[in-house]
Amino acid sequence: MQKNHFLGKLSGLLILSAVLVLLGTLLGSAGSSWNLQGSDQTILFDIRLPRSLGAYLAGALLGLAGGIAQSLFRNPLADPYLLGSASGALLGVGSILCFAYLGNSWLEVIGLNGGAFLGALIGVLASLVLAGGYRSSLRLLLSGVVISVILGAANSLFTFIRPDLFQSIQSFMLGNTTLLNWSGVEMMTIALFICILTTLIISPVLDALSLGENTARTLGLPLDQLRLILIGILALATGCAVAQTGLVAFVGLAAPHLVRKLSGGRQRAQLVFSCLSGGILLLSSDLIARTLFAPIEIPVGVVTAVLGGIYLLVLLRRAPIGVRS
């Protein structure tokens, strides 16, 4: 019976995902396109479809990363950016933009997406080094905060040196889905497959951690090694998503909360549902961003921040003592 309930909820989320991808393909800031001939075919299959799929995959990666972060650190307010990945990604983009004029060929090869991805990984690695490893969750969280502040200061220095780059960096900070293409979709599909498959295999460690770290160690699990793998998955998922869409706010934080009651406390179900919920949330926000003030598009990060902020305020009002409801 429990398995049937899980499959029913999973099917519902998958159907909703398919409907949103279809709507994202047919609707845009220039109006709806139903003709599969001529220029409409190019708009549908070369612009809107990869954008819709890319937004969904980026949201799914952030949702999965948020679910891992909240379970790993046992903190309902944890999000994918807490280990310095956001500031690192922004630093990577700023570095590419700031020094590209020097004519370095390797900077051109890396590109903005590569710079964001490498920056996110560097931010996480710096947090691990500052924390002295991965065995203490509290030290790791505090190190992430410190690294975010330091890298944020470096980003401010870039905009001070090159004020002409402010608009480009601001666009990255607000989130952007307009540049998503098929190559980005392929990369995020591979990353999502690797991340979710590995996470589901080692998900028992998250079930054990939910009982407390001391209890988890008594179960005989290689807790430290599995925690490092989960941190690696968190960094990979966040880095891939940020590299393609910029810093989209609240998706990784809100997605796990949206489906917490559906999972029934089971970590494996929670992670799968968080993944799907993140994709649905980001793609829905992208649809709103491109149609609300059409033909003008607003940054998708603004929409996710408003929707996520409203949801969390409602959640806090319902449960003023603790965020878990």
C-alpha positions as CSV (number, residue, x, y, z in Angstrom):
1,M,0.0,0.0,0.0
2,Q,2.8,2.4,0.9
3,K,4.5,1.6,-2.4
4,N,1.3,2.4,-4.3
5,H,1.0,5.8,-2.5
6,F,4.6,6.6,-3.5
7,L,4.0,5.7,-7.1
8,G,0.8,7.7,-7.2
9,K,2.5,10.8,-5.9
10,L,5.5,10.3,-8.2
11,S,3.2,9.9,-11.2
12,G,1.3,13.1,-10.3
13,L,4.5,15.1,-10.1
14,L,5.8,13.7,-13.4
15,I,2.5,14.5,-15.2
16,L,2.6,18.1,-13.8
17,S,6.2,18.3,-15.0
18,A,5.3,17.2,-18.5
19,V,2.4,19.6,-18.7
20,L,4.7,22.5,-17.6
21,V,7.4,21.6,-20.2
22,L,4.6,21.5,-22.9
23,L,3.3,25.0,-21.8
24,G,6.9,26.3,-21.7
25,T,7.4,25.1,-25.3
26,L,4.1,26.7,-26.5
27,L,4.1,30.0,-24.5
28,G,6.6,32.8,-24.6
29,S,7.1,36.5,-24.3
30,A,6.2,36.9,-28.0
31,G,2.9,35.0,-27.5
32,S,1.9,31.4,-28.2
33,S,3.2,29.4,-31.1
34,W,1.2,26.4,-32.4
35,N,2.4,26.2,-36.0
36,L,5.1,23.5,-36.5
37,Q,6.2,24.9,-39.8
38,G,8.8,27.6,-40.7
39,S,10.0,30.1,-38.2
40,D,7.6,28.8,-35.5
41,Q,9.4,25.5,-35.6
42,T,12.7,27.2,-34.9
43,I,11.1,29.1,-32.0
44,L,9.6,26.0,-30.5
45,F,12.4,23.4,-30.9
46,D,15.5,25.6,-30.8
47,I,14.6,28.2,-28.3
48,R,11.6,27.4,-26.1
49,L,12.0,23.6,-25.7
50,P,15.6,23.7,-24.6
51,R,14.9,26.7,-22.4
52,S,12.0,24.9,-20.7
53,L,13.9,21.6,-20.3
54,G,16.9,23.5,-19.1
55,A,15.0,25.5,-16.5
56,Y,13.3,22.2,-15.3
57,L,16.7,20.4,-15.0
58,A,18.4,23.3,-13.3
59,G,15.5,23.5,-10.8
60,A,15.7,19.7,-10.3
61,L,19.4,19.9,-9.5
62,L,18.8,22.7,-7.0
63,G,15.9,20.9,-5.4
64,L,18.0,17.7,-5.1
65,A,20.9,19.8,-3.7
66,G,18.6,21.5,-1.2
67,G,17.2,18.2,0.0
68,I,20.7,16.8,0.5
69,A,21.8,19.9,2.4
70,Q,18.8,20.0,4.7
71,S,19.1,16.2,5.5
72,L,22.9,16.2,5.7
73,F,23.1,19.2,8.1
74,R,19.8,18.5,9.8
75,N,18.8,22.1,9.3
76,P,15.5,22.9,7.5
77,L,16.9,26.3,6.5
78,A,19.9,24.9,4.7
79,D,20.1,25.6,1.0
80,P,22.5,24.6,-1.8
81,Y,24.5,27.8,-1.6
82,L,25.5,27.5,2.1
83,L,29.0,26.2,1.4
84,G,30.2,29.1,-0.6
85,S,29.2,27.8,-4.0
86,A,27.1,30.9,-4.9
87,S,29.8,33.4,-4.1
88,G,32.3,31.1,-5.7
89,A,30.3,30.9,-8.9
90,L,29.8,34.7,-8.9
91,L,33.6,35.1,-8.5
92,G,34.2,32.8,-11.4
93,V,31.9,34.8,-13.6
94,G,33.4,38.1,-12.4
95,S,37.0,36.8,-13.1
96,I,36.1,35.8,-16.6
97,L,34.4,39.1,-17.4
98,C,37.1,41.1,-15.7
99,F,40.2,39.5,-17.3
100,A,38.8,38.4,-20.7
101,Y,39.9,41.7,-22.2
102,L,43.5,40.6,-21.6
103,G,43.2,38.2,-24.5
104,N,43.9,35.0,-22.6
105,S,42.9,32.1,-24.8
106,W,42.3,29.8,-21.8
107,L,39.7,32.2,-20.5
108,E,37.8,32.1,-23.8
109,V,37.9,28.3,-23.7
110,I,36.5,28.2,-20.1
111,G,33.7,30.7,-20.8
112,L,31.2,32.1,-18.4
113,N,29.5,28.8,-17.7
114,G,32.8,27.0,-17.1
115,G,33.9,29.9,-14.8
116,A,30.7,29.7,-12.8
117,F,31.1,25.9,-12.4
118,L,34.7,26.1,-11.4
119,G,34.0,29.0,-9.0
120,A,31.3,27.0,-7.3
121,L,33.5,24.0,-6.8
122,I,36.4,26.2,-5.5
123,G,34.0,27.8,-3.0
124,V,33.0,24.4,-1.6
125,L,36.6,23.2,-1.5
126,A,37.7,26.4,0.3
127,S,34.9,25.7,2.9
128,L,36.2,22.2,3.4
129,V,39.8,23.4,3.8
130,L,38.8,26.1,6.3
131,A,36.6,23.6,8.3
132,G,39.6,21.2,8.5
133,G,37.7,18.5,6.8
134,Y,34.1,17.2,6.6
135,R,33.6,15.5,10.0
136,S,32.0,18.5,11.8
137,S,28.8,19.7,10.2
138,L,28.8,22.8,12.4
139,R,32.3,23.8,11.5
140,L,31.5,23.2,7.8
141,L,28.5,25.5,8.0
142,L,30.4,28.3,9.7
143,S,33.2,27.9,7.2
144,G,30.7,28.2,4.4
145,V,29.5,31.5,5.8
146,V,33.0,32.9,6.2
147,I,34.0,31.8,2.6
148,S,30.8,33.4,1.3
149,V,31.7,36.7,2.9
150,I,35.3,36.6,1.7
151,L,34.4,35.8,-1.9
152,G,31.6,38.3,-1.8
153,A,34.2,41.0,-0.9
154,A,36.3,39.8,-3.9
155,N,33.2,40.2,-6.1
156,S,32.6,43.7,-4.9
157,L,36.3,44.5,-5.7
158,F,35.7,43.3,-9.3
159,T,32.8,45.7,-9.7
160,F,34.8,48.5,-8.2
161,I,37.7,47.9,-10.6
162,R,35.4,47.4,-13.6
163,P,32.1,49.3,-13.0
164,D,31.1,48.6,-16.6
165,L,30.7,44.9,-15.6
166,F,28.1,45.6,-13.0
167,Q,25.1,45.0,-15.2
168,S,26.4,41.7,-16.5
169,I,27.2,40.4,-13.0
170,Q,23.8,41.7,-11.7
171,S,22.1,39.7,-14.5
172,F,23.9,36.6,-13.3
173,M,22.9,37.3,-9.7
174,L,19.3,37.6,-10.5
175,G,19.1,34.3,-12.5
176,N,18.7,34.0,-16.3
177,T,17.1,31.2,-18.4
178,T,17.1,33.0,-21.7
179,L,20.5,31.6,-22.8
180,L,19.8,27.9,-22.1
181,N,20.5,25.7,-25.1
182,W,20.7,22.0,-26.0
183,S,24.3,21.7,-24.9
184,G,23.4,23.0,-21.5
185,V,20.4,20.6,-21.4
186,E,22.7,17.6,-22.2
187,M,25.2,18.6,-19.5
188,M,22.6,19.0,-16.8
189,T,20.9,15.7,-17.8
190,I,24.1,13.8,-17.3
191,A,24.8,15.6,-14.0
192,L,21.3,15.0,-12.7
193,F,21.5,11.3,-13.6
194,I,24.8,10.9,-11.8
195,C,23.8,12.9,-8.8
196,I,20.4,11.3,-8.2
197,L,21.6,7.8,-8.8
198,T,24.5,8.1,-6.4
199,T,22.3,9.8,-3.8
200,L,19.7,7.1,-3.9
201,I,22.3,4.4,-3.5
202,I,23.8,6.0,-0.4
203,S,20.6,7.5,1.0
204,P,20.6,5.2,4.0
205,V,23.2,7.4,5.6
206,L,20.7,10.3,5.5
207,D,18.1,8.1,7.3
208,A,20.8,7.3,9.9
209,L,21.8,10.9,10.3
210,S,18.1,11.9,10.9
211,L,18.4,9.8,14.1
212,G,21.5,11.8,15.3
213,E,25.2,11.5,14.5
214,N,26.0,9.4,17.4
215,T,23.3,6.9,16.6
216,A,24.3,6.8,13.0
217,R,27.9,5.9,14.0
218,T,26.6,2.9,16.1
219,L,25.0,1.5,13.0
220,G,28.4,0.8,11.5
221,L,28.0,3.0,8.4
222,P,31.2,4.7,7.0
223,L,29.7,8.0,8.0
224,D,32.6,10.3,7.2
225,Q,33.2,8.9,3.7
226,L,29.6,9.0,2.8
227,R,29.3,12.5,4.0
228,L,32.1,13.5,1.8
229,I,30.4,11.9,-1.2
230,L,27.2,13.8,-0.4
231,I,29.1,17.1,-0.2
232,G,30.6,16.3,-3.6
233,I,27.1,15.6,-5.1
234,L,25.9,18.9,-3.5
235,A,28.7,20.8,-5.1
236,L,28.3,19.1,-8.5
237,A,24.5,19.7,-8.7
238,T,24.7,23.3,-7.5
239,G,27.7,24.1,-9.8
240,C,26.0,22.7,-12.9
241,A,22.7,24.5,-12.2
242,V,24.4,27.8,-11.3
243,A,26.6,27.6,-14.4
244,Q,23.6,27.5,-16.7
245,T,21.0,29.8,-15.0
246,G,22.9,32.0,-12.5
247,L,22.0,32.4,-8.9
248,V,18.3,31.5,-8.7
249,A,17.1,32.2,-5.2
250,F,14.9,30.1,-2.9
251,V,14.4,27.0,-5.2
252,G,16.8,24.8,-3.3
253,L,15.4,26.0,0.0
254,A,11.7,25.9,-0.7
255,A,11.5,22.7,-2.9
256,P,12.1,20.2,-0.1
257,H,9.6,21.9,2.1
258,L,6.9,21.8,-0.6
259,V,7.0,18.0,-0.7
260,R,8.0,17.1,2.9
261,K,4.6,15.8,3.8
262,L,4.4,13.7,0.7
263,S,7.6,11.7,1.6
264,G,6.3,10.5,4.9
265,G,9.7,11.0,6.5
266,R,11.5,8.6,4.1
267,Q,14.7,10.2,2.9
268,R,14.8,8.4,-0.5
269,A,11.3,9.6,-1.3
270,Q,12.0,13.0,0.0
271,L,15.0,13.4,-2.3
272,V,13.1,12.2,-5.4
273,F,10.2,14.5,-4.6
274,S,12.5,17.5,-3.8
275,C,14.2,17.0,-7.2
276,L,10.8,17.0,-9.1
277,S,9.5,19.9,-6.9
278,G,12.6,22.0,-7.7
279,G,12.1,21.5,-11.5
280,I,8.4,22.3,-11.2
281,L,9.1,25.5,-9.1
282,L,11.8,26.9,-11.4
283,L,9.9,26.1,-14.7
284,S,6.7,27.6,-13.3
285,S,8.6,30.7,-12.3
286,D,10.2,30.9,-15.7
287,L,6.8,30.8,-17.3
288,I,5.6,33.6,-15.1
289,A,8.8,35.6,-15.8
290,R,8.3,35.5,-19.6
291,T,4.6,36.0,-19.7
292,L,3.6,38.3,-16.8
293,F,4.8,41.5,-18.5
294,A,5.2,40.2,-22.0
295,P,6.9,41.1,-24.3
296,I,9.2,42.3,-21.4
297,E,10.8,39.4,-19.5
298,I,11.7,39.8,-15.9
299,P,14.6,37.9,-14.2
300,V,13.5,34.4,-13.1
301,G,15.3,34.9,-9.8
302,V,13.0,37.7,-8.9
303,V,10.0,35.5,-9.4
304,T,11.5,32.6,-7.4
305,A,12.5,34.9,-4.6
306,V,8.9,36.4,-4.3
307,L,7.2,33.0,-4.5
308,G,9.7,31.3,-2.2
309,G,9.6,34.1,0.3
310,I,5.8,34.1,0.4
311,Y,5.7,30.4,0.9
312,L,8.3,30.4,3.7
313,L,6.5,33.3,5.5
314,V,3.3,31.2,5.4
315,L,5.2,28.2,6.6
316,L,6.7,30.2,9.5
317,R,3.3,31.6,10.4
318,R,1.8,28.1,10.6
319,A,4.7,26.7,12.6
320,P,6.2,29.7,14.6
321,I,8.3,27.4,16.9
322,G,10.0,25.4,14.2
323,V,10.1,25.4,10.4
324,R,9.3,21.7,10.1
325,S,5.6,21.3,9.8
